[in-house]
Structure formats: structure tokens, C-alpha cells
Amino acid sequence: MKTGCGLHTDDIPRYRPDLWRLQTLDLENFLFSGFADQAEERLPEICRSLQGYPGELLVSGPYVDLNPGSPERLVTAACQERFTQAHRFATALGAGEMVFCSTFLPIIRLPAYEEDWVHRSVAFWRTFLDQAGCRVRISLANTFESDPSRLVQVAAGVDNPAFGLTFDLGHYLVYGQTPLESWLHAVAPYCQTVYVHSNDGAVDQHLPPQQGVLQGQQLQTAARCLPAGTRFVAKMNDKAGLRSSLDWIEAALAGSGTA
């Protein structure tokens, strides 16, 4: 198993000694909505900040108000524009994967909406991959889902080795209503990355993994159920405890016997 951390590239100088020993960095710049319009201008500077990093790079895709499964043409047009900007950024950096929040809205509770969302998502991502040339793997992370069924349908429908799923363990702790092993077995054929953060079980707080309700046993279960080589990426908001968070994740994975 591989370990890594998500952070904005502005934080690299502060945490560089810890980051450079990690196998994966997940660049979170596009999670901040204003960054998309700065990405091209800032790319040379960011490339310099990453020079010499020995591991692999991931890029978190933009997500606020962006739902590629939407029936609204203007929303999907915005998705196309922002996702293309993010893909160019990821390609320029040589990233191996881009992770997008699914932004599926189960609270609507209409079967017609859910089925249409799957259909439209499949169509969007097939077209996007064709246009992008599959240079960077794309995966969808569970956001508000109570079960993985719709995400699995999208991944199966896209049916492209450059498209898959990411398992967000912190989101699962708030919204998941499916037994953990069942969820993991469902996504395992499509999953290469796990996002690790914690919360109080009610609000998506993105706490350090050693706080809140997350248990080491849940990481061990993920390590056991998902393919060898899966990345476990710390995604807490507060990076100040990065060292202790990574130590906790690595200790938990070592307890599984598969780290």
C-alpha cells in the first residue's frame, strides 16, 4: 500500500521534508474555486515547487456547483470548461490521476433523477475521455452517497481503463449506510485510491484521521478488500498535524498485514 497527503501547492515549502518522503501527493488547488482562472499563469511556479519530488502526483478536481450528471446544459458546459482546465494542469504536471467529487444528490430521492444522473454522467465522461485522450486517469469519489450502486453503474457504463472510482472514507463515515466491506467489494474493481479523514459521524469535518470516529480497523478493512498498491491519501483540512496523521495511517495499515 502507498501513503500520501493532499494539500495546496502553496503549503509545499512549509511541509517539504515530510512530503518528499511520501509516495503520493494530491494537489488540492482546484478545490479552491478561484484557482481555475489562475492555473495557467501559476503553472511554471508550481512546477518549480515540485521539482525533485520522487513520488506520484494526483490532482483533486474542481467540484463546487459542478455536476456533470445535471440535466441543465449550462451546468454541464461549466463542468466541461473547468474540468478541461484541471486536466490540462494535471497533464502538464505529469499527474497519474484526477479525482472528482461525484456531486450526486441522493436527497432528491427520485428514481428518475438517479437513473438520469447515471445516464448523463456516463455520456459526459465518455465524451470527456475521448476529447482528453485518456492521458490522466479520472476517478469519481463518493460524496453524499449512502451506497455505491450509482457510482459503480457509472464506472461500468464508462467502461474505460482510464476511468474509475476513489473511496472517500471520511464521506462514508457521515453518509454511508452500506456495510463497509460490501461497499469496498463493490468498488474494488475500479478503485486505486482511498481518501482518509475523520469526523464526528454527523458532519463532514475533514478532521485528522486520529481524531473523531474513524478507526484503524476500518483502514485495515480497506487495505484487505482493495487491490494491492492502493493509495491511502490523508485529506484533513488542518495540515499542521501532517506528520502525526501520516504516522497514524501507516501504523493502521501495518496492522492489516498488507501495508
Secondary structure by P-SEA (a helix, b strand, c coil): cccccccccccccccaaaaaaccbbbbccccccccccccccaaaaaaaaaccccbbbbbbccccccccccccaaaaaaaaaaaaaaaaaaaaacccbbbbccccccccccaaaaaaaaaaaaaaaaaaaaaacccbbbbbcccccccaaaaaaaaaaacccccbbbbbaaaaaccccccaaaaaaaacccccbbbbbccccccccccccccccccaaaaaaaaaccccbbbbbbbcccccaaaaaaaaaaaaaaaaccc
